[in-house]
Amino acid sequence: MSARTPRVLAVAGTDPTGGAGQHADLKSIAAMGGYGMSAVTAVVVQNTQGVRGVHVPPVEFLTAQLDAVAEDVVVDAVKIGMLGSVPVIEAVARWLERHRPPVVVLDPVMVATSGGRLLEPDAEDALRAALHLADLVTPNLQELAVLAEEAPASSWEQALAQGHRVARAHGTLVLVKGGHLAGDRTPDALVGPDGPEPLVAYEGARVPTRNSHGTGCSLSSALATLQVRHGDWSTSLRIARDWLRGALEHADELEVGHGSGPVHHFHHVQDALAVWGTEPGRFSDALWAASAPVRREIEELEFVRRLGDGGLEPERFLAYLDQDLQYLDGYSRALALLAARAPSEEHRLFFAAGALACTETEAELHRARLRHAGRERPDGPGETTRRYTTFLLAATAAEPYPVGLAAVLPCYWVYAEVGRHLQELAAAAGGAEHPYADWLATYADEGFQEATRTARRLLDEAARDAAPAVRERMREVFLEACALERDFFAAPGTAGRLPGVVAIE
């Protein structure tokens, strides 16, 4: 990763509501740690409900903008968005031939999310002729079809084939995006000119929101910035895709407009604002927001999906229970350590009761199910279990009390959230009786849910009087515990395989 801040020039149109075009570009560049600059190709009259008008300044004025930047600033990357007309496309192409920066990402904007036309029909040939100047092209499925001069793809396989044909015809990389396909999964893949198979592919659950205004602009700008830092398109795509998923998940919080609203470009800095004391609300809210990527990874684990829909093999479930039983021994000791160091009677009684529940109630439920399956002798703790319990005991014994509290909170809160997700999967599966219904029901137990709420409240109390350095350490430990939760779910019967990049050889 480069220590220098990437200097990224966005060449695109405007959006008065701030969700797309230049405005989304500059926010995305900043969110990825870059310094954004802009040259305006068109002034667009639009809001979240639609495009009402487009004014295109003289191309000489656009060229003057581009030249002014190039004469004064070293440009590390260019992101190109709305071009609109043949003269504009040709002007940008001529400038790129004279001042080609190391990274060029072209987002062939043709139609706005709200449906407004943003590229003149006679400009399609000119745009195709300029594709060879880009290192990466990022069309949606409709735009990909126009570039390929074919009908829109109706399946992921057709989309990949179209992407490869465009990449081969123009000697560039193409990001094929499956967000407009039907279904509850959203695949993305990088394809190149040399072979029909993707260089790298990703997929994840569709984010349920109507607020997706500016997603194409945001993703392409983020990719341009990250590529300057990493120099590897697969890494850049992995990071940008994860960030954009979070921006979509938090989009509804913005409450901008009455149509397709913008994504939340800075969702990932809310925890920093809380640490700095500039964000109202609970400290735990900031921790929860920061843990969103890891929680998404947990939900995407094959083990979790199969456990939720009832398709998990019994032996894998028993292997999980076996390790969870080993974990409970260490976790109960960690809670006892917290109880001994608690600053008040309420804190002391809460964690002492939690330690007792681990040893007397939860552990016995595990033993009973293992005995019923003929596994009365638990296996020894695996490597992941040892790492997790060692981490908890160290945090609760040697770190300041608020830090130890942050270390144990994910076992309440993340487990409760995973339980909610598992119950949703089980309900969606329907059909025959779920083989793990009794175990999943323990997540919904009101006593467990109330304990989770109490643990969160106690953490907020501890954070309120903590020094900034302690609060920052609480954040670090909380996120480390969340990652260990993920690893724990990934370990039983999965060979430790975590979600993320799916390399297709």
TIROZA-849692 format. One record per residue: residue in three letters; x, y, z of N, C-alpha, C, O in turn. Coordinates in pm, whole numbers, plus 50000, padded with zeros to 5 digits. Layout:
% TIROZA-849692
AlaXYZXYZXYZXYZ
...
This chain:
% TIROZA-849692
Met500834988150000500005000050000500875012550000501825013550077
Ser500555021849914501285034349907500995042850029499845043950073
Ala502065049050085501855057950199501305071350155500755078850236
Arg501445074450024500985087249973499495086749945498955076349906
Thr498835097949964497405098749937497165098849785497705107549717
Pro496385089549731496115089249587495395101949542494445106449606
Arg495855107649433495245119549375494395115049256494925110749154
Val493095116049272492165110049176491275120749115490635128649186
Leu491245121048983490435130748909489165124048860489215114048790
Ala488015129648898486715124748853486225133348737486095145448751
Val485955127048625485455133848506484015129148487483795117948440
Ala483045137548522481655132848524480695144648534481115156148539
Gly479405141448535478365151548551478055154148697478675148548787
Thr477075162748719476725166848856475415160348900474685154548820
Asp475145161549029473875157249087473555166649204474215165949307
Pro472565175349189472265184949297471945178549430472165184749535
Thr471415166249429471085159749557472285152449617472175147049727
Gly473415152149547474655147349607474865132449606475835127649665
Gly473995124749541474115110249550474855103649437475305092249452
Ala475005110349323475625104149207476595113849142476795124949192
Gly477175109849030478065118548956479255123249038479795115949121
Gln479645135949012480805141749080480705140449232481685137549300
His479515142749282479345143049427479605129249488480275128149591
Ala479095118849425479375105249473480845101749453481445095149538
Asp481415106149340482825103349314483715109049423484565101949478
Leu483535121649455484395128149553484225122049692485195120749766
Lys482985118449727482775111849857483455098249860484085094749960
Ser483345090749752483935077349748485455078049752486105070249823
Ile486025087349678487485089049678487965092249820488945086549867
Ala487275101549886487645105050023487465093250117488305090950205
Ala486375085850100486115074350187487195063750175487475056650271
Met487825062650057488895052950036490285058850063491295052450035
Gly490325071050118491595076850158492315084450049493525086650058
Gly491585088649945492205096049837491875110749842491045115249922
Tyr492545118449756492255132649739491545134249605492105131349500
Gly490295138949610489485139749490489555153149421489585163749485
Met489595152649288489505164549204488425161949100488015150549080
Ser487945172549033486845170248941486895179448821487345190848829
Ala486425174148709486185181848588484755178748543484405167148524
Val483945189048528482515187248504482235185848355482585194448275
Thr481585174648319481205172348179479815177448148479515181048034
Ala478945177748251477565181848230476965186248363477305180748468
Val476095196048356475345200348474473955194348461473195197648370
Val473625185448554472395177548543471365182648643471665184648761
Val470145184648595469025188048683468345174948719467655169048636
Gln468535170348842467945157648883467785157349034468375165449106
Asn466995147849079466905144649222466735129649232466975122449135
Thr466335124649348466245110149365465095104149286464985091849276
Gln464235112449230463075107249156463245107749005462455101848932
Gly464275114748955464465114648812465315126148760465615135548833
Val465695125048632466455135348562465495144748491464595140248420
Arg465685157748509464785167648449465445175748337464745181548254
Gly466735176048334467405183648230468905182048239469445178948345
Val469595184348125471045183248119471585195148040471135197947929
His472555202148098473245213048027474695208848008475395205648104
Val475155208947883476525205047852477335217547818477065224047717
Pro478325221047901479175232647869479965229947741480095218447700
Pro480475240147679481295238147559482465228747588483075229347695
Val482775220147491483845210347514485185217247537486055211847605
Glu485355229247481486595236547504486765239847653487885240147704
Phe485645242347720485695245347862486065232747942486805233648040
Leu485555221147899485925208547964487415205947945488115202448041
Thr487905207447822489325205347796490185214647880491235210747930
Ala489725227147895490475236747977490525232148123491555233748188
Gln489445226548173489445221248310490485210148324491295210048417
Leu490455200748230491365189348235492815193748226493665188948300
Asp493095202948134494465207748118494945215248242496105214048281
Ala494055223048303494445230548423494885221248535495855224048605
Val494175210148550494555200448654495885194048618496785193348701
Ala496015189348493497225181948453498475190648458499565185548483
Glu498335203748435499505212648437500025215248578501175219448596
Asp499175212648677499545216448814499665204648910500405205449008
Val498945193748883498865182648978499245169548909498845167148795
Val500015161248978500265147748929499005139548956498615137749071
Val498395134648851497145127048863497485112148867498045106748771
Asp497165105548977497445091248992496385082548925496685071548879
Ala495155087348921494075079448863492995088748811492805099748861
Val492295084048709491135091148655489955081748658490045070248613
Lys488855086448710487575079448700486695087448603486485099448622
Ile486205080848499485375087448399483955082348411483705070248409
Gly483025091648425481625088048435480825093248318481115089748203
Met479835101448345478945106348239479695114748137480345124648171
Leu479615110648010480205118147900479145124247810479305135547763
Gly478075117047785476865122947727476805124047577475795120147519
Ser477855129247510477755132147368479075128947299480095127047364
Val479025128247166480225125147087481335135347109482475131347133
Pro481065148447103482155158047124482825156747261484045158047271
Val482045154147363482615152647498483485140147504484595140547558
Ile482995129147450483775116647450485095118647378486145114447427
Glu485045124947262486265127047183487235136447254488445134547246
Ala486715146547322487595155847396488315148747510489505150847530
Val487595140347584488215132947695489215122847640490285120947699
Ala488885116347530489815106747470491105113447427492195108047449
Arg490995125147364492215132247322493065136147444494295135247439
Trp492405140447551493145144147672493855131947732495005133047776
Leu493175120447734493795108347788495005104147705495985099347761
Glu494935105947577496075102347492497285111247520498425106947503
Arg497035123747564498135132847596498605131547742499795133247770
His497685128447832498005128647976497505115848042496775116548141
Arg497875104347992497325092048048497925089248186499135087348198
Pro497085088948290497585085848425497765070648442497355062948355
Pro498365066348551498615051948572497345043548579497375031848539
Val496245049048628495005041548644493855049148578493655061048605
Val493125042348491491945048248428490775038548444490835027148398
Val489725043148509488505035248526487365042448454487115054248479
Leu486695035248366485595041048289484285034648332484085022648316
Asp483385042848384482035038348417481125043748306480785055548307
Pro480715035248212479995040148094478545043948127477615036448097
Val478375055548187477065059948233476155062648112476475070848026
Met475045055648108474095057147997472695060448045471985068547985
Val472295054048156470955056048211471065057448362471735049448426
Ala470425067648421470445069548565469635058748635468765052448575
Thr469925056548765469145047048844467665050248838466825041248837
Ser467335063148833465935067348829465325065948691464125068248674
Gly466125062248589465585059648456465925070048351465665067648233
Gly466485081548388466765092048291467935088548200468925082748245
Arg467795092048069468825089147970469975099047987469755111147991
Leu471225093947998472385102448021473435101247911474515107047922
Leu473135093847804474035092847691473215093547563472255085947545
Glu473585102647474472875103847348473055091047266474145085347263
Pro471985086347200472075073647126473205073347023473815062847003
Asp473475084646957474515084646854475925084746912476905084546838
Ala476025085147045477345085247109477825071347147478955069847195
Glu477005061247127477385047747170478615042747095479495036647156
Asp478685045146963479855040746886481115047846934482175041746945
Ala481005060846962482155068447009482645063247144483845062747169
Leu481705059447230482085054247360482805040747345483815038247411
Arg482275032147259482945019447236484365021547182485285014047216
Ala484535031647099485845034247040486855039147143488055038447120
Ala486375043947256487265049247361487585038947470488385041847559
Leu486975027247465487155017447573488605013047589489035009847700
His489365012847479490745008047488491625017147572492715013147613
Leu491165029347599491935038647680491795035847830492515041647911
Ala490865027047867490615024148009491315011348052491445001947974
Asp491765011248177492294998948236491164989848282491284977648279
Leu490064995948326488914988548376487644995748334487535007948346
Val486674987948286485354993248250484344986848344484404974848369
Thr483394994948397482474990048502481014992148463480324999848531
Pro480504985748360479104987848318478134979848405478504969648462
Asn476884984648413475824975848466475384966948351475914968048241
Leu474424958148375474054948448272473484954848147473764950248036
Gln472694965548162472154972448045473264978947964473274978147842
Glu474184985348033475294991847966476224981847900476744984247792
Leu476434970447967477264959847909476664954947778477394952647681
Ala475344953547773474684949147651474884959147538475094955147423
Val474824972047569475054982347467476474981547416476714982247295
Leu477444980047507478834979147465479084966747379479894967147286
Ala478384955947410478544943547334477674943247208477804934247125
Glu476794953247195475844953947084474974941247078474764935246973
Glu474484937547195473654925747210472474928947301472404939847359
Ala471544919547312470434920947406470954919347548471944912347569
Pro470294925647647470744924147786470764909547829469874901847794
Ala471784905847906471904892147956470784889248055470414897748135
Ser470274877048049469224872848143469744863048246469004858948335
Ser471014859148236471614850048334473044854448360473634862048283
Trp473594849548469474964853048505475944847548401476934854148369
Glu475694835848350476584829948250476604838548124477674840748066
Gln475434843348082475384851947964476124865047990476824870147902
Ala475974870548109476644883048142478164881348139478874890048087
Leu478674870248194480104867648191480614866548047481684871748014
Ala479844859847965480254858347825480274871847754481194874547676
Gln479284880247780479274893647721480484901747768481144908547690
Gly480744900947899481884908347953483184904247888484024912647857
His483364891347866484594886647802484684891447658485764895147612
Arg483564891547586483604896147448483984910947441484754914947354
Val483454918947532483814933147535485294934747572486004942747510
Ala485754927347672487154928247714488094924447600489104930947577
Arg487744913747528488594909047418488594918947302489624921247239
Ala487434924647273487324933847160488094946647182488574952747087
His488234950847310488824963947337490104963147420490684973547454
Gly490554951047453491824949547524491844955647662492824962047700
Thr490774953947738490684959847871490044950047968489494939947926
Leu490114953048096489374945448197487954950548204487704962548187
Val487014941548231485614945248247485114939548380485294927748408
Leu484494948048460483834943448582482394940248547481604949248516
Val482044927448552480674923148524479914923148657480324916548752
Lys478824930648662478054932448786476674926148771475954929048676
Gly476324917448866475054910348857473944915948941472954909148967
Gly474094928448985473084934149075471714935449013470724935549086
His471624936448880470324937948814469684924548777468584924348722
Leu470354913448807469754900348782468744897048892468814902449002
Ala467814888248860466834883848959467524874649061468574868849033
Gly466934873549179467454864649280467974872049402468064884349402
Asp468314864349505468744870449631470244870949647470744874549754
Arg471004867449540472454868149543472934878349440472304879949336
Thr474024885149468474554895249377476004892049345476894895349423
Pro476254885649230477634882349192478324893849120477674902049055
Asp479644894349131480484903449056481714895749012482164886749082
Ala482264899148895483464892248847484284901348757483744909548683
Leu485604899648766486524906348674486834896948560487254885548582
Val486654901548437487004893548321487994901448236487944913748230
Gly488884894148171489904900448089489854895447946489024887047913
Pro490734900547862490704896947721491344883547688491174878447577
Asp492074877647783492884865947749492184852547764492624842747704
Gly491114851847841490454839047861489014841047901488684851547956
Pro488144831247873486704833047902486344832348049485284837148089
Glu487214826248132486884824848274487234837548350488194844348315
Pro486454840848455486764852848535488134851848601488584841048638
Leu488774863348614490034864048688489764862348837490564856248909
Val488664867748883488274866549022486774869049029486244876848950
Ala486084862549123484634864049134484234864949281484884859149367
Tyr483164872249307482624873849441481104872549432480514874749327
Glu480494868949543479044869949550478624871449695479374867949787
Gly477424876549715476894878349850475404880249844474824881449737
Ala474774880549961473334882449967472974896649923473704906149951
Arg471864897749854471394910949811471024919449932470394914550025
Val471404932049930471084941250038469664946550015469404952549911
Pro468764944650109467374948950089467194963950113466934968150226
Thr467324971950011467104986450019466694991649883467124986349781
Arg465865002049882465545008549755466495020049727466455025949619
Asn467345023349824468235034849812469575030449755470505027049828
Ser469675030749623470895026349555471375036649453472135033349362
His470935049249468471295059949377472815062149381473375064549488
Gly473455061449265474885064249258475795052649291476985054749315
Thr475285040249293476145028849328477265026849224478405023949261
Gly476925028349096477945026548992479035036848999480225033648987
Cys478655049449019479635060249035480535057549156481755058749148
Ser479905053849266480645051949390481635040449380482775041749423
Leu481195029249323482065017549313483255020449223484385016949257
Ser483025026649108484115029049014485135038949071486335037049052
Ser484685049149141485615058749203486425052149314487625054649327
Ala485765043849393486475036649498487545027549439488655026749490
Leu487205020649330488165011749266489375019249213490515014749229
Ala489145030749151490275038649099491215042649212492435041949197
Thr490655046849325491475051149439492245039549499493445040549526
Leu491555028349520492185016749582493265010749494494265005649544
Gln493055011249362494055005449272495375012949279496445006949264
Val495325026049302496555033649321497295028549445498515027549445
Arg496555025449549497155020849674497695006649662498805003849708
His496924997649602497244983349608497894977949482498684968549490
Gly497584983749367498144978549243497654964849206498284958049125
Asp496544960449263496004947049237494484948249228493834951949325
Trp493924945149111492504947449090491624938549178490564942949223
Ser492054926149203491214917449285491134922549429490074922149491
Thr492264927249482492254933049616491414945749619490614947749711
Ser491584954249519490814966649514489324963749508488534970349575
Leu488934953849428487514950449416486974944749546485854947949585
Arg487754936249612487274930449738486974941349840485934941049905
Ile487894950849853487704961449952486554970549912485704973849995
Ala486524974649785485474983749739484104977349749483134983849787
Arg484024964749716482734957749721482214956749865481034958849890
Asp483104953549957482694952350097482234965950150481224967050220
Trp482994976350115482624989950158481264994050100480444999950170
Leu481034990949972479774994949910478604987249969477504992849982
Arg478804974650005477724967150071477334974050201476154975350232
Gly478324978450277478024985750399477314998850371476405002750445
Ala477715005650262477065018250226475605015950189474755024450216
Leu475305004750126473915001350094473134997450219471975001350235
Glu473764989850307473094985550430472704997350519471714996750591
His473495008050512473225019750596472555031050518472355041950572
Ala472185028550392471635039150308470335044850364470085056850356
Asp469495036250422468195040850472468345050750587467415058450614
Glu469495050750654469695059850767469775074450722469515083450801
Leu470125076750596470325090550549469015098150532468965110250557
Glu467965091350489466655097550469466745109550375466285120550408
Val467345107350257467495117750156466565114750040466735104549972
Gly465605123450016464735122249899463595112349917463505105150016
His462705112349816461525103749818461595092649714460675084549705
Gly462665092249636462825081749536463935072149576464015067949692
Ser464795068749479465955060349509467035069149569467715076549497
Gly467195068449700468115077249770469565072849757469835062049704
Pro470495081049805471925077949794472365067349894471655064449991
Val473545061749869474155052449964474915060550069475195072350050
His475255054050179475925060750291477435058850274478005049050321
His478075068350206479485066950172480395066150295481435059650291
Phe480005072650404480885073350520480355065350638480585068850754
His479655054650608479115046050715480225040550803480025038450922
His481395038250744482475031550816483245040750909484115035950982
Val482955053650911483695062651002482855066651122483295074651204
Gln481655061151135480815064951248481435060951381481275067851481
Asp482145049451381482775045251506483885054851547484085057551665
Ala484625060051446485675069751478485075082551534485635088551626
Leu483935086751481483285098751533482875096851678482955106151759
Ala482425084751711482035082151850483255082551942483185087952052
Val484375076751895485585076951976486055091252000486515094652109
Trp485925099651896486345113651910485365121951991485675133352028
Gly484195116452019483215123652098482385133452018481745142152076
Thr482355132151884481565141251802480265134951754479465141551688
Glu480065122351785478865115451740477965112551860478395105651953
Pro476735117651862475845114651974475425100051972475525093351869
Gly474975095352084474485081652090475425072852170476365077652233
Arg475155060052166475885050452249477175046052182477255044752060
Phe478185043752263479455038752213479275025152148479945021952049
Ser478375017252201478165003952144477605004652002477844995551922
Asp476855015251970476365016851832477535017651736477515011551628
Ala478565025151775479735026651689480465013351673480915010151563
Leu480595005751780481244992751771480464983451678481044976151598
Trp479164983851690478324975051608478454978651460478534969751375
Ala478474991451430478644995751291479984991151237480084986751122
Ala481024992351318482364988451273482474973451250483314969151171
Ser481654965551316481724950951302480904945551186480884933451163
Ala480224954251113479334949651006480024940650904479444930350868
Pro481244943750856481864934750758482064920550810481834910850738
Val482504919250937482724905850993481394898651010481304886550986
Arg480364905951053479074899451070478504894650937477854884250930
Arg478764902250830478334897550698479074884850660478484875650603
Glu480364884250692481134872250663480574860150737480524849150681
Ile480164862050862479584850950938478314845950869478124833850854
Glu477454855150828476204851150764476444843950632475624835750590
Glu477554846950565477864840850437478544827350450478674820150351
Leu478984823550571479634810650589478704799250548477524799150580
Glu479264789850476478464778250434477924770650555476794765750551
Phe478714769650663478264762850785477014769650842476064762850880
Val477024782850848475884790150904474654788750814473544786650864
Arg474854789850683473694788550592473054774750602471834773450605
Arg473894764450609473344750750618472724748050756471734740850766
Leu473294753950859472694752550992471324759050994470384753751053
Gly471204770650931469924777650931468854770750851467704770150894
Asp469214765450732468174759150649467954744450682467114737750620
Gly468724739250781468524725450824469294715250744469164703250769
Gly470114719650649470834710350564472204706450617472934699150549
Leu472584711150735473894708050789473964693350832473054688250897
Glu475064686550795475234672550834475324671450986475984679651049
Pro474674661251046474694659851193476094659451251476324664851359
Glu477034653051182478374651851237479054665551248479804668051342
Arg478794674351151479374687651158478754695751271479434703551338
Phe477454693751293476804700751404477364695951538477594703951628
Leu477574682851550478114677551674479554682351696479954684851809
Ala480314683551588481674688751601481644703151652482494707151732
Tyr480674710751605480524724451653480154724551801480754731951879
Leu479174716251841478774715751982479944711652071480124717052181
Asp480744702152022481894697552100482844709152129483274711052242
Gln483174716852024484094728052045483444739252127484124745952205
Asp482134741252110481454751552188481474747952336481554756752422
Leu481394735152367481484730752506482854733852563482964738352677
Gln483914731552484485264734952530485384750252550486024754952644
Tyr484774757652459484824772252466484154777352593484664786552658
Leu483004771552629482244776352744483064775752873482874783952962
Asp483954766052882484794765153002485664777753015485734783753123
Gly486324781652906487154793552911486334806252925486724815552995
Tyr485184806552859484334818452863483784820753004483724832153050
Ser483404810153072482884811653209483974817053302483694825053391
Arg485214812753281486314817953363486564832753333486894840453423
Ala486414836653206486584850753170485514859353236485804870253286
Leu484264854553238483194861953303483434862853454483144873153515
Ala483954852353513484264852653656485354862853687485304869753788
Leu486344863753598487394873853616486814887953609487194896653688
Leu485884890153515485234903253507484454906253634484494917453686
Ala483734896153683482944898153805483844902253921483484910854000
Ala485034896053931485944899154041486494913354031486874919154133
Arg486554918853910487144932253892486084942853870486414954453844
Ala484804939253879483724948453846483724960653938484024959554057
Pro483384972453883483414984753963482164987054047482134995954131
Ser481124979054024479874981054101479214967554124479554957554062
Glu478264967754216477574955254248476774950154129476724938054106
Glu476144959254053475364954753938476244947353838475884936553791
His477384953153806478304946653713478764933153769478824923253697
Arg479104932953898479614920753961478584909553958478904898253923
Leu477344912753996476304902553999475974897553858475704885653840
Phe475994906553760475644902553623476654892453569476264882053517
Phe477944895453581478944886553522479124873853605479474863353550
Ala478904874653735478944862453817477814853053777478014840953768
Ala476634858653754475504850353709475774844453571475414833053544
Gly476424852253485476754847153352477734835653359477584825853286
Ala478734836653445479704825853460479034813153510479344802153465
Leu478094814853604477384803253659476494796853552476424784653543
Ala475824805053472474954799753368475744791753265475254781653214
Cys476954796253235477794788853139478074774753187477984765153110
Thr478414773453315478834760453367477664751553404477754739253391
Glu476554757353450475454749153500474354746653397473734735953397
Thr474094756353311472954755253219473394752353077473064741953020
Glu474164761653020474534760052879475404747752857475154740052765
Ala476404746052939477304734652919476544721452932476804712052857
Glu475604720653026474854708253044473964705252923473804693652885
Leu473384715652862472614713452738473484707552629473064698652556
His474694712552618475624707252518475954692552549475924684052460
Arg476284689752677476644676052714475504666252688475714655052641
Ala474284670752718473124661852699472974658252551472714646652518
Arg473124667852463472954664952321474104656152270473894647252187
Leu475314658652319476434650352277476274636152330476594626552260
Arg475794634652455475564621152509474524613852428474674602052398
His473454620952391472384614752311472924609652178472414599752124
Ala473944616252125474534612151997475674602152015476334598451919
Gly475904597852141476954588252166478344594152170479334587052152
Arg478434607352195479744613952203479924619452344479974631552366
Glu480034610152441480114614152581481484619852615481614627352711
Arg482504616452537483834621552563484144632752464484444629852348
Pro484084645052505484384655952412485824655252362486724650952434
Asp486014659652240487374660952187488064672352260487424680452327
Gly489384672952247490104684152304489824696952226489354696252113
Pro490094708352284489824720952213490694722252089491894719352092
Gly490084726551979490824728951856491614741851863491524749251960
Glu492394744451758493244756151755492444769051766492824778251838
Thr491304769951693490484781951697489904784051837489884795351887
Thr489444773351899488894774252034489954779052133489674787452218
Arg491154773652121492234777852211492564792652191492774799952288
Arg492624796952066492944811052040491904820252102492234830452162
Tyr490634816452086489554824852136489564825652288489494836552344
Thr489654814252356489624814352503490864820952561490784827852662
Thr492024818852497493244825552543493104840652533493504848052623
Phe492534845252422492294859552403491374864952512491674875452570
Leu490264858052541489304862852641489934863452779489754873352852
Leu490674853052816491264852852951492324863752966492454869753072
Ala493074866252859494074876952866493404890652876493854899152953
Ala492334892752799491654905852801490994908552935491044919752985
Thr490364898352994489634900653119490534900653241490154905753346
Ala491744894953228492654894453343493654905953342493994911253449
Ala494134910053225495254919453220494894933253166495604942953194
Glu493814934353089493434947253031492574954953131492034949053225
Pro492424968253112491474975753196490074969553188489694963753086
Tyr489314970853295487994964653302487114967653181486504958253128
Pro487004980253132486154982753015486594975052891485774971152808
Val487904972752879488414965252764487994950652775487584944552676
Gly488104944852895487644931152914486174929552883485754919452827
Leu485374939652920483944939352892483704939452741482814932452691
Ala484484947352668484344947752522484714934452459484174930852354
Ala485634927052523486044914252468484944903652478484814895252389
Val484154903952586483134893652603481794897252539480954888552518
Leu481584910152506480294914252452479904907052324478734903452309
Pro480824904552228480394897652107479784883952130478944879452052
Cys480194877052237479594863952262478134865252301477364855852284
Tyr477744876652353476314879452374475694884452243474754878552190
Trp476244895452193475564903252090475644896551953474634895351883
Val476854892251913476984885751782476214872651780475584869351680
Tyr476274865151891475504852651896474014855451883473294848051815
Ala473544866051949472124869351938471754873051795470694869151746
Glu472634880551727472364884651589472424872651495471584871251406
Val473414863851515473504851751434472264843051457471724837051364
Gly471824842451583470624834651612469404840051539468594832351488
Arg469264853351535468144859351461468234855651313467224852451251
His469444856151258469634852751117469324838051092468684834650992
Leu469754829351182469484815051167467994812051171467484803651097
Gln467294819051259465844816851267465144821551141464164815451098
Glu465634832351080465074836950952465304826450843464414823650763
Leu466514820750841466804810350742465924798150764465424792250668
Ala465754794350891464914782650922463474785050880462834776050826
Ala462954797050905461584800150866461424800050715460404795550664
Ala462434804950644462364805250498462454791250439461864788650334
Ala463184782150507463334768450457461994761050460461674753750367
Gly461214763050567459894756750578460004741650565461014735650604
Gly458984735550510459014721250481459024712650606458324715450703
Ala459854702150602459914692450710460434698950838461024709750834
Glu460214692250948460634697551077462144699851078462914691251035
His462554711251126463964715051126464724706251226464314705351342
Pro465834699851186466524690651277467184697551395467494690951495
Tyr467404710551387468074717651496467174728351557467654738051617
Ala465854726551542464904736751588465044739351737464974750951780
Asp465234728951818465314730951962466554738952000466524747152091
Trp467644736651929468864743951959468744758451913469174767451985
Leu468174760851795467994774451747467074782351838467204794551850
Ala466134775551902465174782451989465864788852109465344798452166
Thr467024783452148467714789352264468154803652236468284811752328
Tyr468404806852108468784820552074467644830352101467874841852138
Ala466414825552081465254834252097464824835552242463914843352273
Asp465444828152332465084828752473465184843052523466214849552506
Glu464134848052583464104862052626465164864752732465674875952741
Gly465514854652812466564856552911467894859752845468644868352892
Phe468194852652734469434855252662469404868952596470394876252598
Gln468274872552538468144885652473468284896852576468924907052549
Glu467694894952694467804905152798469234906252850469704917152879
Ala469924894852860471324895152901472174902752800473104909952837
Thr471864901152673472584908352568472374923452583473324931152573
Arg471134927552606470844941852623471554947452746472044958752744
Thr471594939552853472264944152975473764945452953474364955252995
Ala474384935552888475824936152862476174948352779477204954752801
Arg475324951452683475574963252599475474976052684476294985152670
Arg474464976652771474294988652854475484990252949475965001452970
Leu475964979253005477114980053096478364984753022479174992153078
Leu478524980452897479664985152819479575000152796480575007352808
Asp478385005052762478235019452740478545027252867479135038052860
Glu478145022052982478465028653109479975029053131480525039253172
Ala480645017853103482095017253123482815026553028483825032553063
Ala482295027652904482955036152804482785050952835483635059052800
Arg481685054452902481375068552925482465075553005482775087252979
Asp483055068653100484065074853186485485070653148486445074453215
Ala485625062953041486945057953002487735068652927487145077152859
Ala489035068252939489915077352864489855073852716489545062452681
Pro490145083452628490105080752483490945068652442490525060852356
Ala492125066852502492965055552466492315042252505492445032352433
Val491605042152617490905029952660489735027152567489475015652533
Arg489015037552527487895035752434488385030252300487745021652240
Glu489505035252255490055030052129490475015452145490275007352054
Arg491045012052261491404998052285490144989352296490154977852251
Met489074994552353487804987252358487334983852216486884972652188
Arg487454993652129487054991451989487894980451925487364971451859
Glu489224981051944490104971051885489774956951935489704947451856
Val489564955852065489304942752125487944937452082487804925552054
Phe486944946152076485624941952032485694936151891485134925551864
Leu486384943051801486474938351662487294925451653486994916851571
Glu488314924251737489094911751737488224900151785488314889151731
Ala487394902551886486494892051934485474888251827485144876551811
Cys484984898151753484044895151644484714886451538484094877151487
Ala485974889451506486694881251408486894867051460486824857451383
Leu487134865551590487264852251648485934844851647485904832651630
Glu484834852151666483514845851651483354840251510482884828951492
Arg483754848151411483674843451273484514830851253484044821051195
Asp485754831151303486624819551287486064807351356486224796151308
Phe485394809551470484814798251544483704791551463483634779251457
Phe482844799651401481794793951318482374787251193481794777651142
Ala483504792251146484094786651024484824773651050485014765650958
Ala485234771351174486134760251201485524746351191486134737851127
Pro484344743551249483894729551256483504724051119482494728051061
Gly484304714851069483954707850947484074716050821483574711950716
Thr484724727650827484814736050708486254738050663486494745750570
Ala487194731550728488614733250698489044747750710490004752050645
Gly488324755250794488714769050819488444778350704488984789450702
Arg487644774350607487424782750489486514794350521485404792350570
Leu486974806550494486214818450522485654824150393486164821150285
Pro484594832450401484034838450281484954849050226485904853250291
Gly484664853250104485464863850043485694860849898484744857949825
Val486954861449854487254859449714487054844949677487504835949749
Val486374842449567486254829049512487044828949384486554833149279
Ala488264824249391489114824249271488664813149179488504801649221
Ile488474816349054488054806448956489244803648867489654812148788
Glu489804791548880491034788448806490724787648656491634785148576
